Amino acid sequence: MSLATCCVIFCRRIGTATNPQKSDLSWKDIRNIIKFTGPLILGGSLFITYEVLALKKSVTLDTQVVEKEKLKSYIYLDAVSFDKRENQGITYQARKELHKALRKVLTTSAKLFRNPFDDHFSTVDLEDHEYGLWLLLKKSKSDDKMARLQAVKEMAANHYWHDYQYRTIAQACDVRTVIGLARSKETDLRFFLPPPHLPEVKEDYSIEEELRQLLASLPQTEIDHCIQYFTSLALRESSQSLAAQKGGLWCFGGNGLPYAESFGEVPSATVEIFCLEALVKHSEIATHCDKIEANGGLQLLQRIYQLHNDCPKIQRSIVRIIGNMALHEHLHSAIVHSGWVSILAEAAKSPQVIQSSYAARTLANLDRETVQEKYQDGVYVLYPQYRTSQPIKADVLFIHGLMGAAFKTWRQQDCDNLEIEKALDEECYTQCWPKTWLAKDCPALRIISVEYDTNLSDWRTKCPVERKSIAYRSHELLEKLRAAGVGDRPIIWVSHSMGDSPALKELHDDFLTFAKDKNFQVLNFVETLPTSIGSMIKLHVVPVESADLGIGDLIPVAVNHLNICKPKKKDTFLYQRTLQFIRETLAKDLGN
């Protein structure tokens, strides 16, 4: 059988070469210093890891080859013929020995995986320090779910393994295990294989054109009129922009360059964002997710993600698409094998709250071992974002108001320069106080922040063919929260600036009747300072009489409308009183 062998090589420095064409080391010596661990057969290829343990003789190597290969994590050896008439040099001999050692590796692994957990591997040819690694790998594939979870937990807790041991796990673990490791808080990123190499791009390659083709391949059925409208608009703008940049757009009195420039300073990036936003909406439909995967979307989106390290907005749109695709379990294997888990695991550790939360949502949707809920687009778990043994007793939902957002509404209040410098020195400034302060003070909570559009359409520009009402959006949001398991535990709602109108007044009256009947606990803060609207206007957005709900405590605070949901520091009254209310409400509810 012909095998393509992938190796991770670790070796000590062995000197320099005076004559790179010769070797002072016999092949018998080389054969004796190679140790193999960790086989995994994937798609007809064998992946093995080996370590160069010691050298008993000096060796002369081609330093040019070493310089070329030393930065690579993997060295790929193509399958070769063993015809003696062919090259009998050291490369041929190395391949031959790797293939011979393969049989021993497979035999050893087969013995290990046939043995029960509680034996001492007496029939397995392994050294003492390898037992734990292989035992964890075996447990991670157990039929016992608790054994699998414990194995992943123990793997993630290891921070003393050699590099090759992390790579062994990366190559040998299954889909469930790699997802579990990605959702373990302190996991070493060496547990994850890097994404596979993408095909070489053609000279005239255009990401914009590939996005257009992917978008055009998606069905135009089962989608609302707004998605149809913006899909067609994205396709039209994409093709026209591309033609303009190539000088092929026909127009009166000249070429199409002014049209291309009308897209902004970076026309291609603008069109890419527009196409990605259309793909986000398509990815909310299950059958369209299948089409995206079947048409190479996972690879294309990965290439775009890697090319736009300097554009978080594009990367976030892509992760939203992958997160929507991850809602469908039959696509999990394709997402994992296309290399997305390593990207998501790294993004989940980002200090940027939006990046990490988008990645955490996608990983949670992939994790069917410990997560029963499904998080649709716009529903983000701020805590816990990783697997935890902490029992969750209640949910806290943060709902932003008009022109707000799931993350920026709940950031710490902006300070002047001196205060910011001091805050950074003290490491107490936060981009999202529910994720940092509240999660630490109340670890038994699941903290969810909801993102929804406060305009009259799903898009930043008005949709000319359909306008969605607040009632429609409310129903849409309710369905998303139900899918996330909201309602299965006690709930605390935290909201900002929910507005004054006849329809809302009616909702408010209904709420009062409902709240009094259920004996709800309510805490209401109201601003006492005006808010600056531009440089000339100051406005008291919500006066005291409008803020009075007629139930619970009403507390005036000397802040403006924007900062009433943004505590300046953790020890300020706004946060401490909110924390007290949450703790007291939980104690009362759970005590009953």
N, C-alpha and C positions, 0 to 999 in steps of 0.2 A: 504493500500500500504506500502510495506517495504521500508524504507529510510535509506541510509547511510549518516550520518550527519557530516559535517566538520566544526569545530568551531575555531575561533581565540579568545583567552581568555586574558583579561587584568584585573588585580586586584591589589588592594593595599595590602601592607604587613599587615597581620592580626594576627601576633603573632606566637608563637611556640606551639608545641604540647607536652603535658605531658603524654597523653595517646592516641596514634594514632588510637586506635580502636574505639574511641567514638567521638560523635559530640554533642556539646551543642546547636546547632542551629537547630530549627525545620524546616521541609521542607516548611512549609508555609512561613517562613521568607526568605528562599532561593528563592522561587518562586517570591517573591515580589521585589527582588533586581536584577533580570535579565532583561536586555533590549535587544531586538533584532533589528538589522538593516541589510538591504541588502541581500535579497535572490537571488539566481541564480540556476536554474535547468540545469544541464549538464549531459546528458547521463543517466538519471534515478536517479542521485544522487542530493541531495539538499545541497547547500553550504550556510551557514549562518554565520554571524559575530555577536558576542554579547559582551557587556561590563558589568563587575561587577561594579556597580556605587557606592554602599555604603553598609556598614554592620551596622545594628543597635544593634547587639549582638556579643559577642565574639564567636569564633568558633574554634573548635579543629580539625585539619586536620592531616592526615598521612604525616609527613614531608618527609618520604622516597619517597612517590609518588610525592610530590612537587618537590623534588630535581631531580627526574627522568624526570619530564615533563617540568620544567621551561625553559629549553633551546630550547624547540620545538616551532616553529611558529604555528603549527597546531596540534590539538588533534583530532584523529579520533575515533568516537564512532560507533561501528557496530550496525546494525539493530538488535532489540531484540524482543522477544515475550512478550506480556503483560499478560501472564498467571500468576494469583495471586499465584500459587503454586511455582513459581520460586522466585529467590532471591529478597527480598523486601528492600534491602539496599539502601544507598545513590546514588550509581552508577545507579541502576535501576530507582530510582526516578528522577535523573537528566535527564536521557534519556527520561523518560515519559514526563517531563515538556517541554523539547526541542521539542518533537513531538507535544505536545498540542499547544505550542506557534507558531509552524509553520503555523497553520491555520490563526492566526491573522496577521502574517507577510505577507503571500500571499495575504490576503484580503487588507491590507494596500497598498501593492505595486500595486495591480491591480487598486485600486482607483486612485493612483498617476499617473499611466501611461495611464489612461483613461481621465484624466483631461487635459484641454488645458494649454498651457504655461503661459497664463496671469492671471490665477486665483490664489487665495491665499491658495490653498490646504485646504479649510475650512472643507472638509469632510474627510481629511486624518489625522490619529492619529500620527503626528510627532511633535517633538520639534523644536523650532525655528532654532537651529544651524544645523539641518539636512536638511532644505529646500534646501539650495544651492547645497548640494551634490546630492540629488535626481533630482533636476532640471537639473543639468549638465549631469547626466546620461541619463535623458530623451532626452535632446537636442542632445546628442551624437548619438542617434538613429533616429533622425529626417529624414524625406524625403528631407529636405532642406539642400543642401550641405554646404552652408555658415553657417547655424546654427550648423551643425556638427563640422565644422572647428573651429568656435568660442568656442564651448563647450570644445574641446580638448585644445585649447589655454588657456582657463581659468582654466581648471584642472591642466595643467602643471605649471601654475603660482602660484598655492597654495603651500605654504611652512609652513602653520600653522595648518594643520589638525592633528588630532590624528592618531596614528598608525592604529587603527581599521578602520578609514575612508579611508585611502589609500588602505587597504585590501578590503574594500567594493567595491571600484572602480575596483580593480584588479580582483575581482571575478565576478562582474556584467557587465563589459564593453565587447563590441563585438570586433571582429577581427580588424575592421577598427580603432577603438578607441585605442586599445593597440598599434598598429603600429604607429598611430599618436603621442601617448605619447612618444614612443621610439625615434621618430624623432623630439622631442621638446628639445631644448638645455638644459634647467635647470630642466628637469623632475627628480623628486625624484624616486629612484630605488624601493621604496616600492610600486609603482604603478604596479609592475610586479610580478606575482606569480612565485615562484621558479620552476625550471623544475621538472616534476613529478619524483618520485623515479623510478629508473631503476630496472629491475628484478635482484634478487640475482644471482651472478655468480656461476657457478659450480666450483668444486675444480680444475678440469683440464682445466679451461677456458683459451683460448688463443685468444687475440685480433688479432694476426697475422693470425690465422686460420679463424676467422670470416671475416676479410678483404678479405682473399683469396676467401672465399665462396661468398661474395658479388660481388667481381670482376668477378668470374667465372659465376655468374648468369646473367651478362649483355650480350646483343647480340654482336656478332662479325661482324654484318653487319652495313652498313651506316657509317663506320669509315675508315679513311685512313690507308695506309699500316704501317705507323709509329706507330699509336695507337695500331694496331693489334700486331705488333712486341713487343712493350714494355709491353702490357698487358700480352702476353704469357710469357715474360721474368719475369715479376713481379710474376706471378703465379708459375713459375718454381722455382724461388729463394725462394719464400715464403715457398713452400712445402718442399724443400730441407733443408732450414734453420731450419724449425720446426723439421724435422726428425733428423737432426744432433744434435739439442739440447736435444732431447729425446734419443739419442744414437741409433737410428734406421736406420741411413743412411748407406747403404752398399757401401763399396769401397774396393779396393785392399789393403791388408796389414794392416788393422786397421779400426778404427771407423771414423765417419764423423766429429769429433770435429775440425780438422784443416780447413775443408771446412766452418764450421760455423764461425770460427774465421776470415776467409778471408773477411767477410762482414764488419769488423771494430771492434772497441772497444765495441760498443753496437749493436750486430747483429740484435736484434729484432726491435730496433728503426729505424735502417737503412732500413730494409725491410718494416716497416710501412710507412716510408716516400715514398719509391718507389711505394708502392701500392696506397697511397693517390694521388701521382702525376698522376698515371694512371687513378684514379677515377676523378681527375680534368678534364682530357681530355674527358672522357666519359660523364661527366656532361654538356659538351657543346652541347650534342645531346638531343633534347627534349624527345624522347621516352626512352632514357636511364635514364633520370631523373625520369620518372615514375617508371621504374624498381627499381631504388635505393630506392625510397619511399616505394614501395610495398613490398620490401624485407627487410624492417626494417632498412634501411640505416640511417634515421634521428636519431634513437635511438643509433645505433652503433657508429656513428660519434660523438654524444654527449658524450657517455661514454669515447671515446678516447680523446676528447677535455678536459674533466674534469680530466683525468688521467695524462695529459701532461701539467700541469701548468708551468712546468720548461722548456718547449720546444716550444717557439713561432713559430718555423718553422712548426711544426706539426699542431698547432692551426690555423696558417694562411692558410695552405692547406685545412683544413676542412672548414673554413669560405669561401674560394673560391668556394668550392663545393656547399655550401648552397646558396651562392650568385648566382651561375649559375642556381640552381633549382628555386630560387625566380624569375627568368625571366618568369616563367610560372604561370599565375595567379591561375590556378586550383589547384596548390600545396600550395598556401598560407595558407589555413586553416590547412593543415597537419603540415606545418612548425611552425605555431603559437601554435597549441595545443600540439606539442611535446616539447614545452618549450624553443624554440630557441630565442624568442624575449627578454627574460630577460638576456640571455647570450650576445646577440648582443648589447642591450642597455648599458650593463656594459662595453663591449669592446669598444664601440663608445666613451666612456669617457676616454679611456686609454691615457696616455701621450705619448705613442709610436705611431708615425705617421702612421706606416704601419698597426698596429693592428686596430687603430681607423678608418683608411680609408677603410680597408677591410670590417669592420663591417658597416660603413656608406654606402658603395656601396650596401650591401645586404639589408639594411633597405630601401634604396631608391627604390630598385627593388620591395620591398614588398608594398611600399606606392603608391597605385594607386589613392589616393584622391588628392594629390598635385603634383605628378610626372608623366609626360607623357612619358618621355624618358626611355629607358632601357639601363642599363650599363652592357655590356658584360665583360667577364674576361679580365683584362688588362686596362680597362678604369676607372679611379678613379677621383671622384670629390673632390678636396681639399677644395673647398669653393663654395657654402654653403653646409655643411654636415648635417644641420638641416633645418627644415621648417623655412621660413623667409618671412616677408612681404616686404622686400627690392626688388624692381623691378630689374631684371637682364637685362642689356643693351647690353652686349657683352660677348663673350667667349675668354678666353686666354688658349691656348694649349701649354703644355710643352712636348717637344719630346726629349728624351735623345739620345745620340750617341752610338758608338760602345763600348761594355763592360759597358755601363751605366745601370741605372735603374730608375724607375719612381719616387723614393723618394731620394735615396742616391746621385744622380747627382745634385739635387737642394738643398742640405743641406748647412748650413753656413760653410764657410771655417774653417778648423781645425786650432786651435790656439796652442801656447805653453802653458805649465801648468799654468803660472801666469795669462795669458790672459783668459784661460778657467775659472779659479777660479773667476776672476773678472767678467766675463760674467755671470757666474751662480749666483753670488751675485746680480748682476743687473737684473737678470731674462730676459736677452736679447738674450741668445744663443738659436738657433732654429735648429731643425732637418730638417726643410723644409721651406725655406724662402717664397716661393709662398703662403703656407698655412697660415703663421702667418703675415709676413710683408705686402705682397701685398694684402691679403684679408682685412687687417685693413685699408690700404691706399686707396684701390679701392673697396669698398663694393658692387658696382653695377656690378661686374664681376662674371661670373661663371668660376672658375679656374679648369682646367682638366689636369691631368698628365697621360701620356700614357705609359704603360709597354709593351714591345715587346722583343722577343728574337733576339739578334744580331748574333747568331751563324747560321750555315747553316742548322740546323734542329730545331725542336721544343723542343729538349731535350739537356741536357748538354753534353751527349755523342752523337757521330754522329750516325744517323739512317742509317743502312746499306741498307735499302730497298727503301729509298726515300730521296731526298734532295730538300728543298723548296727554291725557288729563292727569291731575293729581290722584284721582281715584284709581286710574289704570296703574299708575306707578306704585301706589300703595298695595294694590293686589299683587303686583309683580314682586315687590319687596317682601311681602308676607310669604309668598311661595318660596323664595330663596331662604328666608329665615327658618321655615319649616324643614326644608331640606338639610339645614345646618343643625337640626335638633333643638332649636329654640322652642321652649315650651315644655321640654322634658324635665327641666329643673326650675327652681325659683328664678325670677327675672328682676333685675333692676335696670330701669331705663335712665340714661343720661342724655339729655338733648339740649340743643342750643337754638334759640331764635326760630321757633316754629311758626311765627306770623300771627296778623289780625285781618279777617274777612268774614262775610256772612256764612260761607260754607264751613269755615274753621270754627266760627262761633257755635254752630250747630254741633260739630264734633266735640267741641269743648263741653257743651252742656251734657252731651251723652256720656262723656268721660266722667264728669262730676257725679252723675247718678251711679255709674258703674263703680267708681272709686269709693264712694261713701258706703255703698252696699257691701263692698269687699273689705272695707276698713284699710284701704291703701295708705301707706306712709308717703308723704310728699314733702320735698324740700325745694324751695324756689329762691334763686338769687336774682336780684335786679340791679342794673347799673344806675349810678347817680351822676355820672359824668357824660358830657356829650362826645360824640364820635366825629372826627374830622373826615369830611367827604371832599377830597381834593385839598387845595391850598386855601380856599376861600370860605368854605361852608362847614359849619359845625352843627350836628344834628343829634338830638336825644332820640335814639332809634326806638327804644322801648321804654316809655314812661312808667312810673310806678303803678298808676291805675290800670294800665294795660297788662302789666306783668302779674297782677294779683289773680291767682287761679281760683281763689275762694276755698282753698283747701290746703292744709299743711302750713309750714312756716314760710313766711316771706321775709327775706333778709336783704336789705340794701347794702351795696358794696361800692366803695369809692373807686370804680374803674369804668371804662367806657364799654360799649357794646361788643367790640371785638375782643377785648381782654377779659371779659367776664367768664370765659371758658378756658382761660390761659393763666393758671397760677404763676406768679412771678418766681416763687421759690417753693420748695417742698414744705417749709414750715409756715407758709402764709395761711391766713384764715380760710381762703377759698378752698385750698386743698384739704386742710386739716378738718374743716367742717364737713366736706364731702366724704372724707374717709370715715369720720365718726358716724355719719348717717348710714353709710353702707354697712359698717360693722354692726350697728344697733339693729338695723332692719333684718340683716341675716340672722343675728342672734335670736330675735323675736320670732322670725318665720321658722327657722330650723328648730327652735325650742318647742314650737307647737307641734 
